[in-house]
Amino acid sequence: MTDEQVVGYERRGPVAVVTMNRPEYGNAQNSKMTYALDAAFTRAVDDDEVKVVVLAGSGRHFSGGHDIGTPGRDIDQTFDRKAVIHWDHVGKRGVDSRFARESEVYLGMCRRWREIPKPMIAMVQGACIAGGLMLAWSCDFIVASDDAFFSDPVVRMGIPGVEYFAHPWVMNPRAAKEFLYTGDRVDAQRARELGMVNHVVPRQDLETTVIGIAERISAMPRLGLALAKKAVNQAEDLMGMRSGMDSVFGLHHAAHAHNAEVGPDPLAGLDARDMAKPNAKTPGQD
């Protein structure tokens, strides 16, 4: 990969490995990365030789979340929209801009990726924070290293959780409330106990474990895998996942609007470092 490639793509037999490549910023997700991920996933779906997709992050951390302050933050740039039919957010103000952008690059993209008809495995090491959770939760399951940790600290901004609000479905509702109320880090073993993570392995074994699982899955027929995935996704949606996300997305934007009305900006004046302070080992993204 070159310095300009924010996402890498590698075929390993029947497995496509898609790797976020902004390690100097904890793989903070800007729009450039979002659309590069989408292109990589589309490439994997279109390749008949690929049976399973693995999502990884280069460097120490899987993802420190959405980019809210790196030099590559591109919130005011226009990209060709893929997830929803909506107007361009650039040049708009207030909710007219924020709702359009986040419907596309956050909620819309994660929903689009959740429906990819091939199995998706998140290979998580180090930090998986806020927007990083959305990336991992868009996958079918998570394999984590023993040094991985998970957190959604955005309640500190007065916001009720990240845009892809899967919390009550990927863990139980009481655990989701504690997770949100405290903003504390949950280690990999605790995440496994809550049902959010499938396997926890030593860091040095993470890649070989994930590739091994992906290769076993690859022995199954493609259509059978696609139908099994759709069956489980439909069951989740019948349990309220999609409609629940829609309702919380409105609350999320009510919080942004409130922050902008009574404070300095939609993020309540907090930057990446402010968000990281309560957890000293949290990288500098949300």
ChimeraX attribute file (.defattr): number of C-alpha atoms within 10 A of each C-alpha:
attribute: neighborCount
match mode: 1-to-1
recipient: residues
	/A:1	9
	/A:2	8
	/A:3	7
	/A:4	8
	/A:5	14
	/A:6	21
	/A:7	25
	/A:8	18
	/A:9	21
	/A:10	13
	/A:11	14
	/A:12	11
	/A:13	12
	/A:14	20
	/A:15	23
	/A:16	26
	/A:17	24
	/A:18	22
	/A:19	21
	/A:20	26
	/A:21	26
	/A:22	24
	/A:23	17
	/A:24	12
	/A:25	21
	/A:26	28
	/A:27	30
	/A:28	31
	/A:29	31
	/A:30	21
	/A:31	22
	/A:32	18
	/A:33	19
	/A:34	19
	/A:35	19
	/A:36	18
	/A:37	23
	/A:38	18
	/A:39	14
	/A:40	20
	/A:41	23
	/A:42	13
	/A:43	14
	/A:44	25
	/A:45	18
	/A:46	10
	/A:47	13
	/A:48	10
	/A:49	14
	/A:50	20
	/A:51	26
	/A:52	26
	/A:53	25
	/A:54	23
	/A:55	23
	/A:56	24
	/A:57	26
	/A:58	18
	/A:59	17
	/A:60	17
	/A:61	27
	/A:62	33
	/A:63	36
	/A:64	29
	/A:65	29
	/A:66	24
	/A:67	24
	/A:68	21
	/A:69	17
	/A:70	16
	/A:71	8
	/A:72	15
	/A:73	16
	/A:74	16
	/A:75	15
	/A:76	13
	/A:77	12
	/A:78	14
	/A:79	14
	/A:80	7
	/A:81	16
	/A:82	14
	/A:83	18
	/A:84	15
	/A:85	11
	/A:86	13
	/A:87	13
	/A:88	17
	/A:89	22
	/A:90	16
	/A:91	10
	/A:92	13
	/A:93	9
	/A:94	13
	/A:95	16
	/A:96	14
	/A:97	16
	/A:98	19
	/A:99	17
	/A:100	18
	/A:101	24
	/A:102	16
	/A:103	19
	/A:104	23
	/A:105	21
	/A:106	21
	/A:107	21
	/A:108	20
	/A:109	24
	/A:110	23
	/A:111	16
	/A:112	15
	/A:113	19
	/A:114	20
	/A:115	17
	/A:116	20
	/A:117	18
	/A:118	25
	/A:119	23
	/A:120	28
	/A:121	24
	/A:122	24
	/A:123	24
	/A:124	32
	/A:125	27
	/A:126	26
	/A:127	28
	/A:128	31
	/A:129	31
	/A:130	24
	/A:131	26
	/A:132	28
	/A:133	23
	/A:134	26
	/A:135	25
	/A:136	26
	/A:137	24
	/A:138	23
	/A:139	22
	/A:140	18
	/A:141	19
	/A:142	24
	/A:143	25
	/A:144	31
	/A:145	24
	/A:146	20
	/A:147	18
	/A:148	25
	/A:149	24
	/A:150	27
	/A:151	25
	/A:152	28
	/A:153	26
	/A:154	21
	/A:155	15
	/A:156	18
	/A:157	19
	/A:158	17
	/A:159	22
	/A:160	21
	/A:161	25
	/A:162	28
	/A:163	25
	/A:164	27
	/A:165	23
	/A:166	20
	/A:167	23
	/A:168	15
	/A:169	17
	/A:170	17
	/A:171	19
	/A:172	13
	/A:173	12
	/A:174	9
	/A:175	15
	/A:176	17
	/A:177	14
	/A:178	11
	/A:179	20
	/A:180	20
	/A:181	16
	/A:182	13
	/A:183	22
	/A:184	16
	/A:185	22
	/A:186	17
	/A:187	18
	/A:188	26
	/A:189	21
	/A:190	15
	/A:191	22
	/A:192	18
	/A:193	11
	/A:194	16
	/A:195	16
	/A:196	22
	/A:197	22
	/A:198	16
	/A:199	19
	/A:200	22
	/A:201	18
	/A:202	14
	/A:203	15
	/A:204	10
	/A:205	12
	/A:206	20
	/A:207	20
	/A:208	10
	/A:209	19
	/A:210	21
	/A:211	21
	/A:212	13
	/A:213	14
	/A:214	21
	/A:215	17
	/A:216	11
	/A:217	17
	/A:218	20
	/A:219	10
	/A:220	11
	/A:221	10
	/A:222	17
	/A:223	11
	/A:224	11
	/A:225	18
	/A:226	16
	/A:227	13
	/A:228	13
	/A:229	20
	/A:230	17
	/A:231	12
	/A:232	12
	/A:233	17
	/A:234	14
	/A:235	12
	/A:236	13
	/A:237	15
	/A:238	11
	/A:239	12
	/A:240	14
	/A:241	19
	/A:242	17
	/A:243	12
	/A:244	16
	/A:245	19
	/A:246	16
	/A:247	11
	/A:248	18
	/A:249	22
	/A:250	13
	/A:251	16
	/A:252	20
	/A:253	19
	/A:254	17
	/A:255	20
	/A:256	22
	/A:257	19
	/A:258	17
	/A:259	19
	/A:260	17
	/A:261	13
	/A:262	10
	/A:263	12
	/A:264	11
	/A:265	14
	/A:266	23
	/A:267	20
	/A:268	20
	/A:269	12
	/A:270	16
	/A:271	15
	/A:272	19
	/A:273	16
	/A:274	14
	/A:275	20
	/A:276	17
	/A:277	12
	/A:278	13
	/A:279	13
	/A:280	10
	/A:281	11
	/A:282	24
	/A:283	25
	/A:284	22
	/A:285	28
	/A:286	30
